[in-house]
Structures are given as C-alpha cells and as structure tokens.
Amino acid sequence: MNESKTVHRLHILFVDSDARACTRVQQTLRDVFVVTCVTSLTEAKLLLEAPEPPDILITEVALNQESGLDLCRSVRAGQESLRKLPIMLLTSLMTLRDKVRGYEAGADDYVVKPFDGRHLVNRIKLLARIKHIEPRTSS
C-alpha cells in the first residue's frame, strides 16, 4: 500500500511596516515556507491569537510608531502556548547595543538588513531546528 504523506511547511508571520520589505521577504521565502505579512502590531497580535498561530515570528524592530521589541516582550509575557514561539528580528538596526536590546526583549535570532536570501532561509531552518519544530505529517 502506498501511503501519501504531506509535509507541513512552516508558517512564518512577518511584521514590517515597509511594503517593499514584505514583498522581498515573501518572494525570498515562498518556495520554502508559507509567509503571511502584516504591517502593524495590532494585525500581528490578532494572527498570533488565532486558533492556529504561526510557527515562527519574524519582525522588524522599527515599525512606524510601534516597536518589534514590544511585540517580542508581549509574546514572551503572553499566552503560555506562545511563550516558546521562535522569534527572529530582521532589521536595519545593526549596532551591538541594538542586538543586545533585541535579545533582552525575547528574540531568539537577529538578522541585519539587507539580507542574503539563502542566509535568511538557513537561519530560519536553524531556528526551527533549535526550537524543536518538527514537521507534522498527515496521511
């Protein structure tokens, strides 16, 4: 008997107020991951509270009048089911101080823009592996 198994592609929620950044990330990741892009913390929080939240959160730090660091803190202090959600900051802020602030806010990884697509894909795969996200299968 031939069993058909479908591998679950990781769902990434990407938060950035810059529409061009959203487009670039979606184009870079769409062949490997399912990517949903939103432009505000309000939209991000709604998707994080959905019955099926994303597998990984990637956010810019500077979001118009909002901060991706606030989103990190909110996730880490929020629902128990999301506290271990892998979070990556993908940002143009590049000083050591910026990176330390990101990690202190709860980020698991920090990638500086502009980014190389292959590097980003592999950082996400590494983050998923480190955080023990195992592919789910259904028959």
ChimeraX commands (.cxc) that place a marker at each C-alpha (Angstrom):
marker #1 position 0.00,0.00,0.00 radius 0.5
marker #1 position 1.36,3.41,-0.97 radius 0.5
marker #1 position 0.88,6.00,1.76 radius 0.5
marker #1 position 0.75,9.61,0.73 radius 0.5
marker #1 position 2.25,11.96,3.32 radius 0.5
marker #1 position 2.13,15.71,3.17 radius 0.5
marker #1 position 4.88,17.60,4.95 radius 0.5
marker #1 position 3.75,20.68,6.83 radius 0.5
marker #1 position 5.57,23.78,5.56 radius 0.5
marker #1 position 6.43,26.13,8.39 radius 0.5
marker #1 position 4.17,29.15,8.60 radius 0.5
marker #1 position 6.02,32.42,9.15 radius 0.5
marker #1 position 4.40,35.63,10.32 radius 0.5
marker #1 position 6.47,38.57,9.09 radius 0.5
marker #1 position 5.85,42.04,10.55 radius 0.5
marker #1 position 7.22,45.12,8.78 radius 0.5
marker #1 position 5.64,48.50,8.07 radius 0.5
marker #1 position 7.57,48.72,4.78 radius 0.5
marker #1 position 5.58,47.12,1.95 radius 0.5
marker #1 position 8.75,46.61,-0.12 radius 0.5
marker #1 position 10.34,44.63,2.71 radius 0.5
marker #1 position 7.21,42.47,2.94 radius 0.5
marker #1 position 7.33,41.77,-0.78 radius 0.5
marker #1 position 11.05,40.93,-0.70 radius 0.5
marker #1 position 10.68,38.55,2.25 radius 0.5
marker #1 position 7.66,36.84,0.70 radius 0.5
marker #1 position 9.48,36.40,-2.61 radius 0.5
marker #1 position 12.59,35.09,-0.86 radius 0.5
marker #1 position 10.79,32.59,1.37 radius 0.5
marker #1 position 7.70,31.49,-0.56 radius 0.5
marker #1 position 9.29,28.40,-2.13 radius 0.5
marker #1 position 10.26,27.01,1.28 radius 0.5
marker #1 position 7.78,28.46,3.80 radius 0.5
marker #1 position 4.25,29.83,3.98 radius 0.5
marker #1 position 4.61,33.56,4.69 radius 0.5
marker #1 position 1.99,35.97,5.97 radius 0.5
marker #1 position 2.99,39.61,6.07 radius 0.5
marker #1 position 1.37,42.29,8.22 radius 0.5
marker #1 position 2.29,45.92,8.82 radius 0.5
marker #1 position 1.27,46.57,12.43 radius 0.5
marker #1 position 1.45,45.11,15.92 radius 0.5
marker #1 position -2.35,45.01,16.05 radius 0.5
marker #1 position -2.53,42.77,12.98 radius 0.5
marker #1 position 0.33,40.63,14.28 radius 0.5
marker #1 position -1.31,40.11,17.66 radius 0.5
marker #1 position -4.58,39.06,16.01 radius 0.5
marker #1 position -2.79,36.39,13.98 radius 0.5
marker #1 position -0.79,35.24,16.99 radius 0.5
marker #1 position -4.03,34.73,18.92 radius 0.5
marker #1 position -5.65,32.75,16.08 radius 0.5
marker #1 position -6.53,29.08,16.64 radius 0.5
marker #1 position -3.52,28.09,14.50 radius 0.5
marker #1 position -0.75,30.61,15.22 radius 0.5
marker #1 position 2.37,30.80,13.05 radius 0.5
marker #1 position 5.35,28.53,13.64 radius 0.5
marker #1 position 7.85,31.40,13.60 radius 0.5
marker #1 position 7.55,35.16,14.09 radius 0.5
marker #1 position 9.90,37.48,12.21 radius 0.5
marker #1 position 9.64,41.19,12.89 radius 0.5
marker #1 position 11.36,44.45,12.09 radius 0.5
marker #1 position 12.28,46.48,15.17 radius 0.5
marker #1 position 11.27,49.88,13.75 radius 0.5
marker #1 position 7.57,49.76,12.78 radius 0.5
marker #1 position 6.46,53.36,12.18 radius 0.5
marker #1 position 5.28,54.45,15.65 radius 0.5
marker #1 position 5.49,50.89,17.03 radius 0.5
marker #1 position 8.34,48.60,18.01 radius 0.5
marker #1 position 9.05,44.99,17.20 radius 0.5
marker #1 position 10.73,44.82,20.60 radius 0.5
marker #1 position 7.34,45.49,22.21 radius 0.5
marker #1 position 5.91,42.64,20.17 radius 0.5
marker #1 position 8.69,40.33,21.41 radius 0.5
marker #1 position 8.02,41.30,25.01 radius 0.5
marker #1 position 4.28,40.83,24.54 radius 0.5
marker #1 position 4.73,37.32,23.10 radius 0.5
marker #1 position 7.14,36.28,25.85 radius 0.5
marker #1 position 4.82,37.58,28.59 radius 0.5
marker #1 position 1.57,36.47,26.93 radius 0.5
marker #1 position -0.21,33.21,26.35 radius 0.5
marker #1 position 1.60,30.13,27.61 radius 0.5
marker #1 position 1.23,28.49,24.19 radius 0.5
marker #1 position 3.23,31.30,22.53 radius 0.5
marker #1 position 5.98,31.85,25.06 radius 0.5
marker #1 position 8.34,29.48,23.26 radius 0.5
marker #1 position 7.45,30.75,19.78 radius 0.5
marker #1 position 10.68,31.25,17.82 radius 0.5
marker #1 position 11.23,34.96,17.18 radius 0.5
marker #1 position 13.68,36.48,14.72 radius 0.5
marker #1 position 14.37,40.16,14.36 radius 0.5
marker #1 position 15.04,41.15,10.74 radius 0.5
marker #1 position 16.08,44.77,10.95 radius 0.5
marker #1 position 18.30,47.52,9.63 radius 0.5
marker #1 position 19.46,48.29,13.19 radius 0.5
marker #1 position 22.94,46.83,13.42 radius 0.5
marker #1 position 24.86,48.02,16.47 radius 0.5
marker #1 position 25.82,45.65,19.26 radius 0.5
marker #1 position 23.56,47.67,21.55 radius 0.5
marker #1 position 20.60,47.11,19.17 radius 0.5
marker #1 position 21.28,43.38,19.09 radius 0.5
marker #1 position 21.52,43.13,22.88 radius 0.5
marker #1 position 18.22,45.01,23.23 radius 0.5
marker #1 position 16.64,42.57,20.80 radius 0.5
marker #1 position 17.81,39.53,22.71 radius 0.5
marker #1 position 16.79,41.11,26.03 radius 0.5
marker #1 position 13.29,41.69,24.59 radius 0.5
marker #1 position 13.00,37.97,23.85 radius 0.5
marker #1 position 14.29,37.49,20.30 radius 0.5
marker #1 position 15.97,34.17,19.52 radius 0.5
marker #1 position 17.83,35.39,16.44 radius 0.5
marker #1 position 18.86,38.68,14.87 radius 0.5
marker #1 position 19.47,39.21,11.14 radius 0.5
marker #1 position 20.53,42.56,9.72 radius 0.5
marker #1 position 19.10,44.06,6.51 radius 0.5
marker #1 position 19.95,43.98,3.72 radius 0.5
marker #1 position 19.92,40.20,3.88 radius 0.5
marker #1 position 21.04,37.41,1.59 radius 0.5
marker #1 position 18.10,35.12,0.75 radius 0.5
marker #1 position 19.97,31.85,1.23 radius 0.5
marker #1 position 21.34,33.06,4.55 radius 0.5
marker #1 position 17.85,34.02,5.74 radius 0.5
marker #1 position 16.31,30.69,4.69 radius 0.5
marker #1 position 19.04,28.78,6.50 radius 0.5
marker #1 position 18.80,30.94,9.65 radius 0.5
marker #1 position 15.06,30.20,9.76 radius 0.5
marker #1 position 15.68,26.47,9.31 radius 0.5
marker #1 position 18.29,26.59,12.07 radius 0.5
marker #1 position 15.93,28.49,14.37 radius 0.5
marker #1 position 13.20,25.93,13.72 radius 0.5
marker #1 position 15.60,23.07,14.44 radius 0.5
marker #1 position 16.90,24.68,17.62 radius 0.5
marker #1 position 13.37,25.35,18.83 radius 0.5
marker #1 position 12.40,21.73,18.05 radius 0.5
marker #1 position 9.73,22.41,15.48 radius 0.5
marker #1 position 9.23,19.06,13.87 radius 0.5
marker #1 position 7.47,18.67,10.54 radius 0.5
marker #1 position 3.95,17.36,11.06 radius 0.5
marker #1 position 2.62,14.81,8.60 radius 0.5
marker #1 position -0.88,13.71,7.72 radius 0.5
marker #1 position -1.91,10.70,5.73 radius 0.5
marker link #1:1,2 radius 0.2
marker link #1:2,3 radius 0.2
marker link #1:3,4 radius 0.2
marker link #1:4,5 radius 0.2
marker link #1:5,6 radius 0.2
marker link #1:6,7 radius 0.2
marker link #1:7,8 radius 0.2
marker link #1:8,9 radius 0.2
marker link #1:9,10 radius 0.2
marker link #1:10,11 radius 0.2
marker link #1:11,12 radius 0.2
marker link #1:12,13 radius 0.2
marker link #1:13,14 radius 0.2
marker link #1:14,15 radius 0.2
marker link #1:15,16 radius 0.2
marker link #1:16,17 radius 0.2
marker link #1:17,18 radius 0.2
marker link #1:18,19 radius 0.2
marker link #1:19,20 radius 0.2
marker link #1:20,21 radius 0.2
marker link #1:21,22 radius 0.2
marker link #1:22,23 radius 0.2
marker link #1:23,24 radius 0.2
marker link #1:24,25 radius 0.2
marker link #1:25,26 radius 0.2
marker link #1:26,27 radius 0.2
marker link #1:27,28 radius 0.2
marker link #1:28,29 radius 0.2
marker link #1:29,30 radius 0.2
marker link #1:30,31 radius 0.2
marker link #1:31,32 radius 0.2
marker link #1:32,33 radius 0.2
marker link #1:33,34 radius 0.2
marker link #1:34,35 radius 0.2
marker link #1:35,36 radius 0.2
marker link #1:36,37 radius 0.2
marker link #1:37,38 radius 0.2
marker link #1:38,39 radius 0.2
marker link #1:39,40 radius 0.2
marker link #1:40,41 radius 0.2
marker link #1:41,42 radius 0.2
marker link #1:42,43 radius 0.2
marker link #1:43,44 radius 0.2
marker link #1:44,45 radius 0.2
marker link #1:45,46 radius 0.2
marker link #1:46,47 radius 0.2
marker link #1:47,48 radius 0.2
marker link #1:48,49 radius 0.2
marker link #1:49,50 radius 0.2
marker link #1:50,51 radius 0.2
marker link #1:51,52 radius 0.2
marker link #1:52,53 radius 0.2
marker link #1:53,54 radius 0.2
marker link #1:54,55 radius 0.2
marker link #1:55,56 radius 0.2
marker link #1:56,57 radius 0.2
marker link #1:57,58 radius 0.2
marker link #1:58,59 radius 0.2
marker link #1:59,60 radius 0.2
marker link #1:60,61 radius 0.2
marker link #1:61,62 radius 0.2
marker link #1:62,63 radius 0.2
marker link #1:63,64 radius 0.2
marker link #1:64,65 radius 0.2
marker link #1:65,66 radius 0.2
marker link #1:66,67 radius 0.2
marker link #1:67,68 radius 0.2
marker link #1:68,69 radius 0.2
marker link #1:69,70 radius 0.2
marker link #1:70,71 radius 0.2
marker link #1:71,72 radius 0.2
marker link #1:72,73 radius 0.2
marker link #1:73,74 radius 0.2
marker link #1:74,75 radius 0.2
marker link #1:75,76 radius 0.2
marker link #1:76,77 radius 0.2
marker link #1:77,78 radius 0.2
marker link #1:78,79 radius 0.2
marker link #1:79,80 radius 0.2
marker link #1:80,81 radius 0.2
marker link #1:81,82 radius 0.2
marker link #1:82,83 radius 0.2
marker link #1:83,84 radius 0.2
marker link #1:84,85 radius 0.2
marker link #1:85,86 radius 0.2
marker link #1:86,87 radius 0.2
marker link #1:87,88 radius 0.2
marker link #1:88,89 radius 0.2
marker link #1:89,90 radius 0.2
marker link #1:90,91 radius 0.2
marker link #1:91,92 radius 0.2
marker link #1:92,93 radius 0.2
marker link #1:93,94 radius 0.2
marker link #1:94,95 radius 0.2
marker link #1:95,96 radius 0.2
marker link #1:96,97 radius 0.2
marker link #1:97,98 radius 0.2
marker link #1:98,99 radius 0.2
marker link #1:99,100 radius 0.2
marker link #1:100,101 radius 0.2
marker link #1:101,102 radius 0.2
marker link #1:102,103 radius 0.2
marker link #1:103,104 radius 0.2
marker link #1:104,105 radius 0.2
marker link #1:105,106 radius 0.2
marker link #1:106,107 radius 0.2
marker link #1:107,108 radius 0.2
marker link #1:108,109 radius 0.2
marker link #1:109,110 radius 0.2
marker link #1:110,111 radius 0.2
marker link #1:111,112 radius 0.2
marker link #1:112,113 radius 0.2
marker link #1:113,114 radius 0.2
marker link #1:114,115 radius 0.2
marker link #1:115,116 radius 0.2
marker link #1:116,117 radius 0.2
marker link #1:117,118 radius 0.2
marker link #1:118,119 radius 0.2
marker link #1:119,120 radius 0.2
marker link #1:120,121 radius 0.2
marker link #1:121,122 radius 0.2
marker link #1:122,123 radius 0.2
marker link #1:123,124 radius 0.2
marker link #1:124,125 radius 0.2
marker link #1:125,126 radius 0.2
marker link #1:126,127 radius 0.2
marker link #1:127,128 radius 0.2
marker link #1:128,129 radius 0.2
marker link #1:129,130 radius 0.2
marker link #1:130,131 radius 0.2
marker link #1:131,132 radius 0.2
marker link #1:132,133 radius 0.2
marker link #1:133,134 radius 0.2
marker link #1:134,135 radius 0.2
marker link #1:135,136 radius 0.2
marker link #1:136,137 radius 0.2
marker link #1:137,138 radius 0.2
marker link #1:138,139 radius 0.2
view
